[in-house]
C-alpha cells in the first residue's frame, strides 16, 4: 500500500514540474515577442507594460507584432 501512495505522490509531483516548465516557456515566448514589438514600434510601444502583462497572465496571452489588435493597449498615440 505504501508503494501506491509513493507512486501517486511521484506522479503528482512530476505533473507539476512539467506544467511549470511549459508555463515558463510560454512566459519566455511572450516576453520575447514584447521585445520584438518594442524593436518594431520603438518609442510608440509600451514594452514594460507588455512584459508585465505576460507575467500576470502566466504567458497565456502572447502579443503578435503583426496584429495591432493584440497590441492596442500597449501602443502610444501619436498625438
mmCIF file of the N, C-alpha and C atoms, coordinates in Angstrom:
data_MODEL
# 
_entry.id   MODEL 
# 
loop_
_atom_site.group_PDB 
_atom_site.id 
_atom_site.type_symbol 
_atom_site.label_atom_id 
_atom_site.label_alt_id 
_atom_site.label_comp_id 
_atom_site.label_asym_id 
_atom_site.label_entity_id 
_atom_site.label_seq_id 
_atom_site.pdbx_PDB_ins_code 
_atom_site.Cartn_x 
_atom_site.Cartn_y 
_atom_site.Cartn_z 
_atom_site.occupancy 
_atom_site.B_iso_or_equiv 
_atom_site.pdbx_formal_charge 
_atom_site.auth_seq_id 
_atom_site.auth_comp_id 
_atom_site.auth_asym_id 
_atom_site.auth_atom_id 
_atom_site.pdbx_PDB_model_num 
ATOM 1   N N  . UNK A 1 1  ? 0.821  -1.201 0.000   1.00 0.00 ? 1  UNK A N  1 
ATOM 2   C CA . UNK A 1 1  ? 0.000  0.000  0.000   1.00 0.00 ? 1  UNK A CA 1 
ATOM 3   C C  . UNK A 1 1  ? 0.862  1.261  0.000   1.00 0.00 ? 1  UNK A C  1 
ATOM 4   N N  . UNK A 1 2  ? 2.010  1.207  0.687   1.00 0.00 ? 2  UNK A N  1 
ATOM 5   C CA . UNK A 1 2  ? 2.878  2.391  0.708   1.00 0.00 ? 2  UNK A CA 1 
ATOM 6   C C  . UNK A 1 2  ? 3.431  2.708  -0.674  1.00 0.00 ? 2  UNK A C  1 
ATOM 7   N N  . UNK A 1 3  ? 3.691  1.666  -1.460  1.00 0.00 ? 3  UNK A N  1 
ATOM 8   C CA . UNK A 1 3  ? 4.226  1.913  -2.786  1.00 0.00 ? 3  UNK A CA 1 
ATOM 9   C C  . UNK A 1 3  ? 3.204  2.628  -3.654  1.00 0.00 ? 3  UNK A C  1 
ATOM 10  N N  . UNK A 1 4  ? 1.933  2.338  -3.426  1.00 0.00 ? 4  UNK A N  1 
ATOM 11  C CA . UNK A 1 4  ? 0.878  3.013  -4.178  1.00 0.00 ? 4  UNK A CA 1 
ATOM 12  C C  . UNK A 1 4  ? 0.816  4.498  -3.814  1.00 0.00 ? 4  UNK A C  1 
ATOM 13  N N  . UNK A 1 5  ? 0.937  4.790  -2.528  1.00 0.00 ? 5  UNK A N  1 
ATOM 14  C CA . UNK A 1 5  ? 0.957  6.184  -2.075  1.00 0.00 ? 5  UNK A CA 1 
ATOM 15  C C  . UNK A 1 5  ? 2.162  6.909  -2.660  1.00 0.00 ? 5  UNK A C  1 
ATOM 16  N N  . UNK A 1 6  ? 3.314  6.251  -2.630  1.00 0.00 ? 6  UNK A N  1 
ATOM 17  C CA . UNK A 1 6  ? 4.532  6.843  -3.173  1.00 0.00 ? 6  UNK A CA 1 
ATOM 18  C C  . UNK A 1 6  ? 4.382  7.094  -4.674  1.00 0.00 ? 6  UNK A C  1 
ATOM 19  N N  . UNK A 1 7  ? 3.780  6.143  -5.380  1.00 0.00 ? 7  UNK A N  1 
ATOM 20  C CA . UNK A 1 7  ? 3.578  6.280  -6.820  1.00 0.00 ? 7  UNK A CA 1 
ATOM 21  C C  . UNK A 1 7  ? 2.662  7.462  -7.142  1.00 0.00 ? 7  UNK A C  1 
ATOM 22  N N  . UNK A 1 8  ? 1.581  7.602  -6.404  1.00 0.00 ? 8  UNK A N  1 
ATOM 23  C CA . UNK A 1 8  ? 0.645  8.710  -6.630  1.00 0.00 ? 8  UNK A CA 1 
ATOM 24  C C  . UNK A 1 8  ? 1.324  10.046 -6.364  1.00 0.00 ? 8  UNK A C  1 
ATOM 25  N N  . UNK A 1 9  ? 2.083  10.137 -5.288  1.00 0.00 ? 9  UNK A N  1 
ATOM 26  C CA . UNK A 1 9  ? 2.795  11.383 -4.965  1.00 0.00 ? 9  UNK A CA 1 
ATOM 27  C C  . UNK A 1 9  ? 3.836  11.690 -6.027  1.00 0.00 ? 9  UNK A C  1 
ATOM 28  N N  . UNK A 1 10 ? 4.542  10.678 -6.508  1.00 0.00 ? 10 UNK A N  1 
ATOM 29  C CA . UNK A 1 10 ? 5.561  10.884 -7.542  1.00 0.00 ? 10 UNK A CA 1 
ATOM 30  C C  . UNK A 1 10 ? 4.942  11.383 -8.840  1.00 0.00 ? 10 UNK A C  1 
ATOM 31  N N  . UNK A 1 11 ? 3.846  10.781 -9.239  1.00 0.00 ? 11 UNK A N  1 
ATOM 32  C CA . UNK A 1 11 ? 3.185  11.201 -10.482 1.00 0.00 ? 11 UNK A CA 1 
ATOM 33  C C  . UNK A 1 11 ? 2.649  12.623 -10.354 1.00 0.00 ? 11 UNK A C  1 
ATOM 34  N N  . UNK A 1 12 ? 2.080  12.957 -9.214  1.00 0.00 ? 12 UNK A N  1 
ATOM 35  C CA . UNK A 1 12 ? 1.567  14.316 -9.000  1.00 0.00 ? 12 UNK A CA 1 
ATOM 36  C C  . UNK A 1 12 ? 2.701  15.330 -9.045  1.00 0.00 ? 12 UNK A C  1 
ATOM 37  N N  . UNK A 1 13 ? 3.827  15.003 -8.424  1.00 0.00 ? 13 UNK A N  1 
ATOM 38  C CA . UNK A 1 13 ? 4.978  15.918 -8.423  1.00 0.00 ? 13 UNK A CA 1 
ATOM 39  C C  . UNK A 1 13 ? 5.523  16.100 -9.827  1.00 0.00 ? 13 UNK A C  1 
ATOM 40  N N  . UNK A 1 14 ? 5.621  15.013 -10.574 1.00 0.00 ? 14 UNK A N  1 
ATOM 41  C CA . UNK A 1 14 ? 6.123  15.088 -11.940 1.00 0.00 ? 14 UNK A CA 1 
ATOM 42  C C  . UNK A 1 14 ? 5.206  15.927 -12.823 1.00 0.00 ? 14 UNK A C  1 
ATOM 43  N N  . UNK A 1 15 ? 3.909  15.770 -12.659 1.00 0.00 ? 15 UNK A N  1 
ATOM 44  C CA . UNK A 1 15 ? 2.978  16.559 -13.478 1.00 0.00 ? 15 UNK A CA 1 
ATOM 45  C C  . UNK A 1 15 ? 3.082  18.047 -13.154 1.00 0.00 ? 15 UNK A C  1 
ATOM 46  N N  . UNK A 1 16 ? 3.319  18.389 -11.887 1.00 0.00 ? 16 UNK A N  1 
ATOM 47  C CA . UNK A 1 16 ? 3.501  19.800 -11.521 1.00 0.00 ? 16 UNK A CA 1 
ATOM 48  C C  . UNK A 1 16 ? 4.771  20.365 -12.131 1.00 0.00 ? 16 UNK A C  1 
ATOM 49  N N  . UNK A 1 17 ? 5.849  19.579 -12.138 1.00 0.00 ? 17 UNK A N  1 
ATOM 50  C CA . UNK A 1 17 ? 7.104  20.042 -12.734 1.00 0.00 ? 17 UNK A CA 1 
ATOM 51  C C  . UNK A 1 17 ? 6.947  20.272 -14.228 1.00 0.00 ? 17 UNK A C  1 
ATOM 52  N N  . UNK A 1 18 ? 6.280  19.360 -14.907 1.00 0.00 ? 18 UNK A N  1 
ATOM 53  C CA . UNK A 1 18 ? 6.073  19.507 -16.352 1.00 0.00 ? 18 UNK A CA 1 
ATOM 54  C C  . UNK A 1 18 ? 5.208  20.729 -16.639 1.00 0.00 ? 18 UNK A C  1 
ATOM 55  N N  . UNK A 1 19 ? 4.162  20.929 -15.863 1.00 0.00 ? 19 UNK A N  1 
ATOM 56  C CA . UNK A 1 19 ? 3.275  22.084 -16.063 1.00 0.00 ? 19 UNK A CA 1 
ATOM 57  C C  . UNK A 1 19 ? 4.037  23.384 -15.865 1.00 0.00 ? 19 UNK A C  1 
ATOM 58  N N  . UNK A 1 20 ? 4.887  23.461 -14.817 1.00 0.00 ? 20 UNK A N  1 
ATOM 59  C CA . UNK A 1 20 ? 5.659  24.672 -14.569 1.00 0.00 ? 20 UNK A CA 1 
ATOM 60  C C  . UNK A 1 20 ? 6.650  24.932 -15.693 1.00 0.00 ? 20 UNK A C  1 
ATOM 61  N N  . UNK A 1 21 ? 7.233  23.878 -16.257 1.00 0.00 ? 21 UNK A N  1 
ATOM 62  C CA . UNK A 1 21 ? 8.176  24.030 -17.358 1.00 0.00 ? 21 UNK A CA 1 
ATOM 63  C C  . UNK A 1 21 ? 7.470  24.592 -18.590 1.00 0.00 ? 21 UNK A C  1 
ATOM 64  N N  . UNK A 1 22 ? 6.294  24.091 -18.895 1.00 0.00 ? 22 UNK A N  1 
ATOM 65  C CA . UNK A 1 22 ? 5.532  24.574 -20.050 1.00 0.00 ? 22 UNK A CA 1 
ATOM 66  C C  . UNK A 1 22 ? 5.116  26.024 -19.833 1.00 0.00 ? 22 UNK A C  1 
ATOM 67  N N  . UNK A 1 23 ? 4.654  26.366 -18.635 1.00 0.00 ? 23 UNK A N  1 
ATOM 68  C CA . UNK A 1 23 ? 4.240  27.740 -18.358 1.00 0.00 ? 23 UNK A CA 1 
ATOM 69  C C  . UNK A 1 23 ? 5.432  28.682 -18.442 1.00 0.00 ? 23 UNK A C  1 
ATOM 70  N N  . UNK A 1 24 ? 6.606  28.235 -17.976 1.00 0.00 ? 24 UNK A N  1 
ATOM 71  C CA . UNK A 1 24 ? 7.804  29.057 -18.065 1.00 0.00 ? 24 UNK A CA 1 
ATOM 72  C C  . UNK A 1 24 ? 8.171  29.340 -19.508 1.00 0.00 ? 24 UNK A C  1 
ATOM 73  N N  . UNK A 1 25 ? 7.995  28.347 -20.372 1.00 0.00 ? 25 UNK A N  1 
ATOM 74  C CA . UNK A 1 25 ? 8.270  28.516 -21.791 1.00 0.00 ? 25 UNK A CA 1 
ATOM 75  C C  . UNK A 1 25 ? 7.299  29.520 -22.398 1.00 0.00 ? 25 UNK A C  1 
ATOM 76  N N  . UNK A 1 26 ? 6.043  29.453 -22.025 1.00 0.00 ? 26 UNK A N  1 
ATOM 77  C CA . UNK A 1 26 ? 5.042  30.385 -22.551 1.00 0.00 ? 26 UNK A CA 1 
ATOM 78  C C  . UNK A 1 26 ? 5.355  31.818 -22.154 1.00 0.00 ? 26 UNK A C  1 
ATOM 79  N N  . UNK A 1 27 ? 5.765  32.021 -20.906 1.00 0.00 ? 27 UNK A N  1 
ATOM 80  C CA . UNK A 1 27 ? 6.120  33.368 -20.444 1.00 0.00 ? 27 UNK A CA 1 
ATOM 81  C C  . UNK A 1 27 ? 7.338  33.861 -21.211 1.00 0.00 ? 27 UNK A C  1 
ATOM 82  N N  . UNK A 1 28 ? 8.300  32.982 -21.440 1.00 0.00 ? 28 UNK A N  1 
ATOM 83  C CA . UNK A 1 28 ? 9.505  33.358 -22.178 1.00 0.00 ? 28 UNK A CA 1 
ATOM 84  C C  . UNK A 1 28 ? 9.167  33.781 -23.608 1.00 0.00 ? 28 UNK A C  1 
ATOM 85  N N  . UNK A 1 29 ? 8.303  33.041 -24.267 1.00 0.00 ? 29 UNK A N  1 
ATOM 86  C CA . UNK A 1 29 ? 7.887  33.396 -25.633 1.00 0.00 ? 29 UNK A CA 1 
ATOM 87  C C  . UNK A 1 29 ? 7.153  34.728 -25.628 1.00 0.00 ? 29 UNK A C  1 
ATOM 88  N N  . UNK A 1 30 ? 6.296  34.930 -24.647 1.00 0.00 ? 30 UNK A N  1 
ATOM 89  C CA . UNK A 1 30 ? 5.528  36.174 -24.539 1.00 0.00 ? 30 UNK A CA 1 
ATOM 90  C C  . UNK A 1 30 ? 6.468  37.369 -24.389 1.00 0.00 ? 30 UNK A C  1 
ATOM 91  N N  . UNK A 1 31 ? 7.437  37.255 -23.492 1.00 0.00 ? 31 UNK A N  1 
ATOM 92  C CA . UNK A 1 31 ? 8.367  38.362 -23.261 1.00 0.00 ? 31 UNK A CA 1 
ATOM 93  C C  . UNK A 1 31 ? 9.244  38.592 -24.488 1.00 0.00 ? 31 UNK A C  1 
ATOM 94  N N  . UNK A 1 32 ? 9.655  37.517 -25.155 1.00 0.00 ? 32 UNK A N  1 
ATOM 95  C CA . UNK A 1 32 ? 10.443 37.657 -26.385 1.00 0.00 ? 32 UNK A CA 1 
ATOM 96  C C  . UNK A 1 32 ? 9.647  38.421 -27.439 1.00 0.00 ? 32 UNK A C  1 
ATOM 97  N N  . UNK A 1 33 ? 8.363  38.122 -27.562 1.00 0.00 ? 33 UNK A N  1 
ATOM 98  C CA . UNK A 1 33 ? 7.518  38.847 -28.518 1.00 0.00 ? 33 UNK A CA 1 
ATOM 99  C C  . UNK A 1 33 ? 7.376  40.315 -28.132 1.00 0.00 ? 33 UNK A C  1 
ATOM 100 N N  . UNK A 1 34 ? 7.298  40.604 -26.830 1.00 0.00 ? 34 UNK A N  1 
ATOM 101 C CA . UNK A 1 34 ? 7.235  42.002 -26.387 1.00 0.00 ? 34 UNK A CA 1 
ATOM 102 C C  . UNK A 1 34 ? 8.494  42.752 -26.811 1.00 0.00 ? 34 UNK A C  1 
ATOM 103 N N  . UNK A 1 35 ? 9.641  42.100 -26.677 1.00 0.00 ? 35 UNK A N  1 
ATOM 104 C CA . UNK A 1 35 ? 10.909 42.731 -27.075 1.00 0.00 ? 35 UNK A CA 1 
ATOM 105 C C  . UNK A 1 35 ? 10.915 42.992 -28.575 1.00 0.00 ? 35 UNK A C  1 
ATOM 106 N N  . UNK A 1 36 ? 10.448 42.032 -29.363 1.00 0.00 ? 36 UNK A N  1 
ATOM 107 C CA . UNK A 1 36 ? 10.396 42.223 -30.814 1.00 0.00 ? 36 UNK A CA 1 
ATOM 108 C C  . UNK A 1 36 ? 9.460  43.369 -31.189 1.00 0.00 ? 36 UNK A C  1 
ATOM 109 N N  . UNK A 1 37 ? 8.325  43.453 -30.509 1.00 0.00 ? 37 UNK A N  1 
ATOM 110 C CA . UNK A 1 37 ? 7.385  44.547 -30.783 1.00 0.00 ? 37 UNK A CA 1 
ATOM 111 C C  . UNK A 1 37 ? 8.010  45.889 -30.414 1.00 0.00 ? 37 UNK A C  1 
ATOM 112 N N  . UNK A 1 38 ? 8.744  45.932 -29.319 1.00 0.00 ? 38 UNK A N  1 
ATOM 113 C CA . UNK A 1 38 ? 9.409  47.172 -28.900 1.00 0.00 ? 38 UNK A CA 1 
ATOM 114 C C  . UNK A 1 38 ? 10.425 47.591 -29.953 1.00 0.00 ? 38 UNK A C  1 
ATOM 115 N N  . UNK A 1 39 ? 11.144 46.618 -30.527 1.00 0.00 ? 39 UNK A N  1 
ATOM 116 C CA . UNK A 1 39 ? 12.108 46.931 -31.582 1.00 0.00 ? 39 UNK A CA 1 
ATOM 117 C C  . UNK A 1 39 ? 11.403 47.426 -32.841 1.00 0.00 ? 39 UNK A C  1 
ATOM 118 N N  . UNK A 1 40 ? 10.243 46.873 -33.138 1.00 0.00 ? 40 UNK A N  1 
ATOM 119 C CA . UNK A 1 40 ? 9.500  47.283 -34.334 1.00 0.00 ? 40 UNK A CA 1 
ATOM 120 C C  . UNK A 1 40 ? 8.866  48.659 -34.183 1.00 0.00 ? 40 UNK A C  1 
ATOM 121 N N  . UNK A 1 41 ? 8.211  48.898 -33.049 1.00 0.00 ? 41 UNK A N  1 
ATOM 122 C CA . UNK A 1 41 ? 7.432  50.125 -32.859 1.00 0.00 ? 41 UNK A CA 1 
ATOM 123 C C  . UNK A 1 41 ? 8.195  51.217 -32.120 1.00 0.00 ? 41 UNK A C  1 
ATOM 124 N N  . UNK A 1 42 ? 9.341  50.883 -31.554 1.00 0.00 ? 42 UNK A N  1 
ATOM 125 C CA . UNK A 1 42 ? 10.187 51.868 -30.879 1.00 0.00 ? 42 UNK A CA 1 
ATOM 126 C C  . UNK A 1 42 ? 9.490  52.570 -29.727 1.00 0.00 ? 42 UNK A C  1 
ATOM 127 N N  . UNK A 1 43 ? 9.600  53.918 -29.690 1.00 0.00 ? 43 UNK A N  1 
ATOM 128 C CA . UNK A 1 43 ? 9.053  54.663 -28.556 1.00 0.00 ? 43 UNK A CA 1 
ATOM 129 C C  . UNK A 1 43 ? 7.522  54.661 -28.496 1.00 0.00 ? 43 UNK A C  1 
ATOM 130 N N  . UNK A 1 44 ? 6.874  54.148 -29.540 1.00 0.00 ? 44 UNK A N  1 
ATOM 131 C CA . UNK A 1 44 ? 5.410  54.115 -29.554 1.00 0.00 ? 44 UNK A CA 1 
ATOM 132 C C  . UNK A 1 44 ? 4.843  52.862 -28.889 1.00 0.00 ? 44 UNK A C  1 
ATOM 133 N N  . UNK A 1 45 ? 5.730  51.980 -28.431 1.00 0.00 ? 45 UNK A N  1 
ATOM 134 C CA . UNK A 1 45 ? 5.296  50.731 -27.804 1.00 0.00 ? 45 UNK A CA 1 
ATOM 135 C C  . UNK A 1 45 ? 5.686  50.714 -26.329 1.00 0.00 ? 45 UNK A C  1 
ATOM 136 N N  . UNK A 1 46 ? 4.724  50.373 -25.470 1.00 0.00 ? 46 UNK A N  1 
ATOM 137 C CA . UNK A 1 46 ? 4.964  50.302 -24.023 1.00 0.00 ? 46 UNK A CA 1 
ATOM 138 C C  . UNK A 1 46 ? 5.456  48.894 -23.675 1.00 0.00 ? 46 UNK A C  1 
ATOM 139 N N  . UNK A 1 47 ? 6.773  48.703 -23.784 1.00 0.00 ? 47 UNK A N  1 
ATOM 140 C CA . UNK A 1 47 ? 7.368  47.383 -23.581 1.00 0.00 ? 47 UNK A CA 1 
ATOM 141 C C  . UNK A 1 47 ? 7.223  46.852 -22.168 1.00 0.00 ? 47 UNK A C  1 
ATOM 142 N N  . UNK A 1 48 ? 7.395  47.712 -21.175 1.00 0.00 ? 48 UNK A N  1 
ATOM 143 C CA . UNK A 1 48 ? 7.302  47.265 -19.782 1.00 0.00 ? 48 UNK A CA 1 
ATOM 144 C C  . UNK A 1 48 ? 5.889  46.790 -19.464 1.00 0.00 ? 48 UNK A C  1 
ATOM 145 N N  . UNK A 1 49 ? 4.898  47.513 -19.938 1.00 0.00 ? 49 UNK A N  1 
ATOM 146 C CA . UNK A 1 49 ? 3.507  47.110 -19.702 1.00 0.00 ? 49 UNK A CA 1 
ATOM 147 C C  . UNK A 1 49 ? 3.214  45.769 -20.376 1.00 0.00 ? 49 UNK A C  1 
ATOM 148 N N  . UNK A 1 50 ? 3.790  45.554 -21.544 1.00 0.00 ? 50 UNK A N  1 
ATOM 149 C CA . UNK A 1 50 ? 3.613  44.285 -22.252 1.00 0.00 ? 50 UNK A CA 1 
ATOM 150 C C  . UNK A 1 50 ? 4.234  43.142 -21.446 1.00 0.00 ? 50 UNK A C  1 
ATOM 151 N N  . UNK A 1 51 ? 5.452  43.352 -20.958 1.00 0.00 ? 51 UNK A N  1 
ATOM 152 C CA . UNK A 1 51 ? 6.113  42.332 -20.145 1.00 0.00 ? 51 UNK A CA 1 
ATOM 153 C C  . UNK A 1 51 ? 5.354  42.038 -18.863 1.00 0.00 ? 51 UNK A C  1 
ATOM 154 N N  . UNK A 1 52 ? 4.845  43.085 -18.226 1.00 0.00 ? 52 UNK A N  1 
ATOM 155 C CA . UNK A 1 52 ? 4.050  42.891 -17.007 1.00 0.00 ? 52 UNK A CA 1 
ATOM 156 C C  . UNK A 1 52 ? 2.796  42.065 -17.301 1.00 0.00 ? 52 UNK A C  1 
ATOM 157 N N  . UNK A 1 53 ? 2.208  42.295 -18.462 1.00 0.00 ? 53 UNK A N  1 
ATOM 158 C CA . UNK A 1 53 ? 1.016  41.544 -18.850 1.00 0.00 ? 53 UNK A CA 1 
ATOM 159 C C  . UNK A 1 53 ? 1.355  40.067 -19.076 1.00 0.00 ? 53 UNK A C  1 
ATOM 160 N N  . UNK A 1 54 ? 2.537  39.808 -19.625 1.00 0.00 ? 54 UNK A N  1 
ATOM 161 C CA . UNK A 1 54 ? 2.984  38.417 -19.802 1.00 0.00 ? 54 UNK A CA 1 
ATOM 162 C C  . UNK A 1 54 ? 3.082  37.709 -18.458 1.00 0.00 ? 54 UNK A C  1 
ATOM 163 N N  . UNK A 1 55 ? 3.666  38.392 -17.493 1.00 0.00 ? 55 UNK A N  1 
ATOM 164 C CA . UNK A 1 55 ? 3.845  37.784 -16.175 1.00 0.00 ? 55 UNK A CA 1 
ATOM 165 C C  . UNK A 1 55 ? 2.515  37.584 -15.464 1.00 0.00 ? 55 UNK A C  1 
ATOM 166 N N  . UNK A 1 56 ? 1.624  38.562 -15.572 1.00 0.00 ? 56 UNK A N  1 
ATOM 167 C CA . UNK A 1 56 ? 0.343  38.446 -14.863 1.00 0.00 ? 56 UNK A CA 1 
ATOM 168 C C  . UNK A 1 56 ? -0.573 37.388 -15.485 1.00 0.00 ? 56 UNK A C  1 
ATOM 169 N N  . UNK A 1 57 ? -0.407 37.131 -16.792 1.00 0.00 ? 57 UNK A N  1 
ATOM 170 C CA . UNK A 1 57 ? -1.246 36.114 -17.441 1.00 0.00 ? 57 UNK A CA 1 
ATOM 171 C C  . UNK A 1 57 ? -0.552 34.759 -17.514 1.00 0.00 ? 57 UNK A C  1 
ATOM 172 N N  . UNK A 1 58 ? 0.645  34.662 -16.943 1.00 0.00 ? 58 UNK A N  1 
ATOM 173 C CA . UNK A 1 58 ? 1.437  33.420 -16.985 1.00 0.00 ? 58 UNK A CA 1 
ATOM 174 C C  . UNK A 1 58 ? 1.671  32.939 -18.412 1.00 0.00 ? 58 UNK A C  1 
ATOM 175 N N  . UNK A 1 59 ? 1.798  33.876 -19.335 1.00 0.00 ? 59 UNK A N  1 
ATOM 176 C CA . UNK A 1 59 ? 2.090  33.533 -20.716 1.00 0.00 ? 59 UNK A CA 1 
ATOM 177 C C  . UNK A 1 59 ? 0.904  33.034 -21.514 1.00 0.00 ? 59 UNK A C  1 
ATOM 178 N N  . UNK A 1 60 ? -0.293 33.103 -20.960 1.00 0.00 ? 60 UNK A N  1 
ATOM 179 C CA . UNK A 1 60 ? -1.479 32.662 -21.701 1.00 0.00 ? 60 UNK A CA 1 
ATOM 180 C C  . UNK A 1 60 ? -1.812 33.627 -22.831 1.00 0.00 ? 60 UNK A C  1 
ATOM 181 N N  . UNK A 1 61 ? -1.512 34.903 -22.631 1.00 0.00 ? 61 UNK A N  1 
ATOM 182 C CA . UNK A 1 61 ? -1.714 35.915 -23.665 1.00 0.00 ? 61 UNK A CA 1 
ATOM 183 C C  . UNK A 1 61 ? -0.355 36.185 -24.304 1.00 0.00 ? 61 UNK A C  1 
ATOM 184 N N  . UNK A 1 62 ? -0.255 36.094 -25.611 1.00 0.00 ? 62 UNK A N  1 
ATOM 185 C CA . UNK A 1 62 ? 1.006  36.330 -26.318 1.00 0.00 ? 62 UNK A CA 1 
ATOM 186 C C  . UNK A 1 62 ? 0.770  37.416 -27.359 1.00 0.00 ? 62 UNK A C  1 
ATOM 187 N N  . UNK A 1 63 ? 1.578  38.497 -27.322 1.00 0.00 ? 63 UNK A N  1 
ATOM 188 C CA . UNK A 1 63 ? 1.399  39.568 -28.300 1.00 0.00 ? 63 UNK A CA 1 
ATOM 189 C C  . UNK A 1 63 ? 1.845  39.136 -29.696 1.00 0.00 ? 63 UNK A C  1 
ATOM 190 N N  . UNK A 1 64 ? 1.190  39.663 -30.703 1.00 0.00 ? 64 UNK A N  1 
ATOM 191 C CA . UNK A 1 64 ? 1.550  39.419 -32.095 1.00 0.00 ? 64 UNK A CA 1 
ATOM 192 C C  . UNK A 1 64 ? 1.853  40.777 -32.716 1.00 0.00 ? 64 UNK A C  1 
ATOM 193 N N  . UNK A 1 65 ? 3.111  41.022 -33.012 1.00 0.00 ? 65 UNK A N  1 
ATOM 194 C CA . UNK A 1 65 ? 3.534  42.340 -33.513 1.00 0.00 ? 65 UNK A CA 1 
ATOM 195 C C  . UNK A 1 65 ? 2.896  42.691 -34.852 1.00 0.00 ? 65 UNK A C  1 
ATOM 196 N N  . UNK A 1 66 ? 2.490  41.695 -35.615 1.00 0.00 ? 66 UNK A N  1 
ATOM 197 C CA . UNK A 1 66 ? 1.872  41.939 -36.916 1.00 0.00 ? 66 UNK A CA 1 
ATOM 198 C C  . UNK A 1 66 ? 0.364  42.130 -36.827 1.00 0.00 ? 66 UNK A C  1 
ATOM 199 N N  . UNK A 1 67 ? -0.172 42.025 -35.626 1.00 0.00 ? 67 UNK A N  1 
ATOM 200 C CA . UNK A 1 67 ? -1.610 42.199 -35.419 1.00 0.00 ? 67 UNK A CA 1 
ATOM 201 C C  . UNK A 1 67 ? -1.821 43.302 -34.384 1.00 0.00 ? 67 UNK A C  1 
ATOM 202 N N  . UNK A 1 68 ? -1.982 44.550 -34.836 1.00 0.00 ? 68 UNK A N  1 
ATOM 203 C CA . UNK A 1 68 ? -2.132 45.659 -33.890 1.00 0.00 ? 68 UNK A CA 1 
ATOM 204 C C  . UNK A 1 68 ? -3.304 45.496 -32.931 1.00 0.00 ? 68 UNK A C  1 
ATOM 205 N N  . UNK A 1 69 ? -4.274 44.665 -33.268 1.00 0.00 ? 69 UNK A N  1 
ATOM 206 C CA . UNK A 1 69 ? -5.396 44.430 -32.367 1.00 0.00 ? 69 UNK A CA 1 
ATOM 207 C C  . UNK A 1 69 ? -4.964 43.803 -31.052 1.00 0.00 ? 69 UNK A C  1 
ATOM 208 N N  . UNK A 1 70 ? -3.911 42.985 -31.086 1.00 0.00 ? 70 UNK A N  1 
ATOM 209 C CA . UNK A 1 70 ? -3.423 42.366 -29.854 1.00 0.00 ? 70 UNK A CA 1 
ATOM 210 C C  . UNK A 1 70 ? -2.538 43.314 -29.059 1.00 0.00 ? 70 UNK A C  1 
ATOM 211 N N  . UNK A 1 71 ? -2.164 44.433 -29.680 1.00 0.00 ? 71 UNK A N  1 
ATOM 212 C CA . UNK A 1 71 ? -1.249 45.385 -29.036 1.00 0.00 ? 71 UNK A CA 1 
ATOM 213 C C  . UNK A 1 71 ? -1.927 46.693 -28.655 1.00 0.00 ? 71 UNK A C  1 
ATOM 214 N N  . UNK A 1 72 ? -3.208 46.779 -28.865 1.00 0.00 ? 72 UNK A N  1 
ATOM 215 C CA . UNK A 1 72 ? -3.934 48.044 -28.706 1.00 0.00 ? 72 UNK A CA 1 
ATOM 216 C C  . UNK A 1 72 ? -3.603 48.758 -27.396 1.00 0.00 ? 72 UNK A C  1 
ATOM 217 N N  . UNK A 1 73 ? -3.554 48.037 -26.305 1.00 0.00 ? 73 UNK A N  1 
ATOM 218 C CA . UNK A 1 73 ? -3.328 48.699 -25.007 1.00 0.00 ? 73 UNK A CA 1 
ATOM 219 C C  . UNK A 1 73 ? -1.861 49.046 -24.775 1.00 0.00 ? 73 UNK A C  1 
ATOM 220 N N  . UNK A 1 74 ? -0.965 48.626 -25.662 1.00 0.00 ? 74 UNK A N  1 
ATOM 221 C CA . UNK A 1 74 ? 0.459  48.899 -25.474 1.00 0.00 ? 74 UNK A CA 1 
ATOM 222 C C  . UNK A 1 74 ? 1.024  49.891 -26.483 1.00 0.00 ? 74 UNK A C  1 
ATOM 223 N N  . UNK A 1 75 ? 0.199  50.373 -27.389 1.00 0.00 ? 75 UNK A N  1 
ATOM 224 C CA . UNK A 1 75 ? 0.657  51.359 -28.368 1.00 0.00 ? 75 UNK A CA 1 
ATOM 225 C C  . UNK A 1 75 ? 0.317  52.763 -27.878 1.00 0.00 ? 75 UNK A C  1 
ATOM 226 N N  . UNK A 1 76 ? 1.301  53.657 -27.963 1.00 0.00 ? 76 UNK A N  1 
ATOM 227 C CA . UNK A 1 76 ? 1.085  55.051 -27.567 1.00 0.00 ? 76 UNK A CA 1 
ATOM 228 C C  . UNK A 1 76 ? 0.511  55.809 -28.753 1.00 0.00 ? 76 UNK A C  1 
ATOM 229 N N  . UNK A 1 77 ? -0.327 56.769 -28.460 1.00 0.00 ? 77 UNK A N  1 
ATOM 230 C CA . UNK A 1 77 ? -0.914 57.597 -29.522 1.00 0.00 ? 77 UNK A CA 1 
ATOM 231 C C  . UNK A 1 77 ? 0.126  58.558 -30.074 1.00 0.00 ? 77 UNK A C  1 
ATOM 232 N N  . UNK A 1 78 ? -0.045 58.919 -31.320 1.00 0.00 ? 78 UNK A N  1 
ATOM 233 C CA . UNK A 1 78 ? 0.896  59.822 -31.974 1.00 0.00 ? 78 UNK A CA 1 
ATOM 234 C C  . UNK A 1 78 ? 0.626  61.280 -31.651 1.00 0.00 ? 78 UNK A C  1 
ATOM 235 N N  . UNK A 1 79 ? -0.533 61.588 -31.115 1.00 0.00 ? 79 UNK A N  1 
ATOM 236 C CA . UNK A 1 79 ? -0.850 62.986 -30.813 1.00 0.00 ? 79 UNK A CA 1 
ATOM 237 C C  . UNK A 1 79 ? -0.978 63.201 -29.347 1.00 0.00 ? 79 UNK A C  1 
# 
